[in-house]
Amino acid sequence: MFKGKSNGMTVSTLLKEQVKPVLGCTEPSAVGLASAYAFKTLSEKKGIKPPQIDRIILTVDRNVYKNSFAVGLPRTGSKIGIDIAATLGIFCNPQSGLNLFSTISKNDFKKAERYRLYYSHSGSRQEK
């Protein structure tokens, strides 16, 4: 078995440590996770609650945009897209990592649909 030069870690050990199962596609999950951490920070530092948020501004790499633009999100009744991933993130626990959508409820989804998302990719800005 191949062993790395720096610490003797086997490829098998590396894969077991780094490869984790994720519910759904990783790009929308990463977008949701970024929103979840941003909201957690606002909540802890400024006392912000979801009703006080009037919009979410999201800037992503064109590849993240492409890979999450038309992807279905788990537990949403086949809703798709980066916009719902970003807005759902504020209702999720960031400690769940990329599996943060595994705990969303229909109520969370209804609340998330109220938000406007402003996002940009590759230099263009769009409003949804």
N, C-alpha and C positions, 0 to 999 in steps of 0.2 A: 504494500500500500504506500502511496506517495506521502511523504512527510515534508512539510514546509521547513525552510532553513531557519527561520527566526525563532520559532517556539516548539517545533516538533508536532504541531497540530496536524492530524490527518484530515483528508478531504471529507471523510465521513463525519468527523466531529465538527468540522467547520459548517457543513451543510445542516447538521442537526441544530446547531446554535443559530444559524442565520436564516434558514428557511422555515417560515411559519405559515400555517393555514390562515386564509383570510376569507371572510364571507363577502363575495362580490369581487369586482375588479379593484385593483390597488390604486389606480389614479383617482377615481372619485372618492375612495376612502381617504387618500392622502389630502385631498381638498377639504373633505369634511373634518379630518383631524386637525388641519390648520385652523379652520373656523372654531373648532371645539377649544383648542388651546388659546386662541385669541379671545374668545368669549370668557373663558375661565380667568384669564389674566385681567380683563376688564371688570369682571365680577368681583374678583378678590381685591383689586387695587382701587377701583372706583365705585364699587357697589352697584354696577350696572345690571339691570334685569332685562330679559328679552323684550318686554313691551317698550323699553326705552330705545331700542335699536330701530332706526328707520331704514337703514340700508346696509348692505355689505359690499365692500369694494374688494375685488379679487383680481390679482395680476398673476398670470401663470405663463409658463413656458409653452410654446406652440405645441410641443409634443404632449404635454399634460392635457392641454385643451383638446387636442385631436383624440387622445385616448380616453377622454371622459365625457366628451360632448354628447355622444349618443348611446351611452352605456346605461343599461337598466340598473336600478339600485334595489338591493334586497329589502324586503319588508315594506315596500312602498306601493304595492299593487301595480307593478311594471312601469313606474315613472322613470323617466330617463333624464340624464343631463347633469352638467357641472353646476347648474344653478341650484337644483334641489339638493345636491351633495353639500354645497357650501352653506345653504340655509339650514339644512338638517343638522349640520355639525354643531350649531349652537345649543342644540337640545341633547347632545350626546356627551358621554363621559370620555374625556381624552385618555384616561387611564386604560381604556379598552384597546388602545392602539388602533391598528388598521381594521379591527373588528368592531369599531364603534357603532356601525349600523345594525349590529345584531340585537340591540336592545331598544330600538325605536318603536314607538307605538303609533297607532292611527292618530291619536291626539297630537303627538309630536309632529307628525306629518302635516296635519291640518294647520297647526301653528306656523310651521315653516313656510307654508304656501303664501302667507301674508306678506313676506318680506320681498323687497326689491333688491335685485342683485346687479351691481355694476361690475363688469369684469373687462379685462383687457388681455390680449395675447398678441404677441409679435407686433407691438406698436399700435394696434387698433383698439379702440375703446367702444364698448357696446353697452346698451342699457336693456335690461329685460323687464 
